[in-house]
């Protein structure tokens, strides 16, 4: 009977320590590789960086197009741009242009 009490006194705390170590290990593993863990955070940061670069590219492209549209809308129309658009729309060429017809 005394031996059983000593075994209980040793096994019970050992079991509790083991259980708490397993629970802590589970939470640490989830903090590293879970859906909201550190690996997911790194992946989201990389995706956000790529999207920010794409946004910067699109803003630059939009600024170029806004500038070109402003040249067409202003009181003083840029002659080169107007001539370029007229040639494209009408399908005409200037007398000094060289036309190369490909195969």
N, C-alpha and C positions, 0 to 999 in steps of 0.2 A: 503494500500500500504506500509506503514511503517512497518507493522507487517510482511508482506511477505519478505521484505528486511532483517529484523532481523532473520526470520526463515531461510532464505538462508544463512545468515552469520553464523548461528549456525550449520545447517545441512551439508553444504558443507565441512567445516573442519572436522566435525565428521565423515562423509563418507570417506574422504581421510585418516583419522587416522585408521578407521576400515579396509579399503582396504589395507593399508600398513601393518597393524598388521596381516592380513590374509596371505599376501605374505611372510612376515617374518616367520610366523608359518609354512607355506608350506616348505620353504627352510630349516628350522631347522629340520622338520620332515624327509625330504629327506636326510639331513646330518647324521641323526641317523640311519635310517632304509632303505635307498635307496640301489640301486645296487652297488654303490660305497661309501656307508656310513660306519659308525663306526662298525656296526654289521658285515658287509661283510669283513671289514678289520680284525676283530677278527677271523672270520672263516678262512680266508686265512692264518693268522699267525698260527693257530692251525694245518691246513693242511701242511704248510711248516715245522713245527716242527716235525710232524709225518713222513714226507718224508725225513727229515734230519736224523732221527733215523734209518729209513729203509736203507738209503744210508750208514750210518756208519756200520750197520750190514752186508750189502753186501760187503763193502770194507774189513771188517775183514774176511769174508768167502773167498773172492778172495785171500787175503794174505795167508790163509791156503792152498788153492789149488795151488797157485803159488809155495809155499814151497814144497808141495808134488811132483809137476811136476819137480821142480829143483832137487829133490832127485833122480828122475828116469832118468834125462838127464845127470847128472854129470858123470865124469870119474869113480868115486868110487860110485857105486850104493849101496844104503842101502839094505842090505840082507833081513831084515825083511819085508820091503815093497815089494821087488821083490818076495819073497816067498808067501806073502799074495796075490798078484796079480796073480801069477802062479796057486795057488790053486783055486782061483775063476774062472779063465779062463779054466783050465783043469778039474775042478770038482774032484780033487784028495784030499786025506787027508794024513796026516803024520802018521807013525806007532804009535806014542805016543799020538795022538789026540783021544779024546773020542767023539764018534758020537752018538747023541741022535735023534732017529727018532720019530717024533710026529705023532699023529693020523690024 
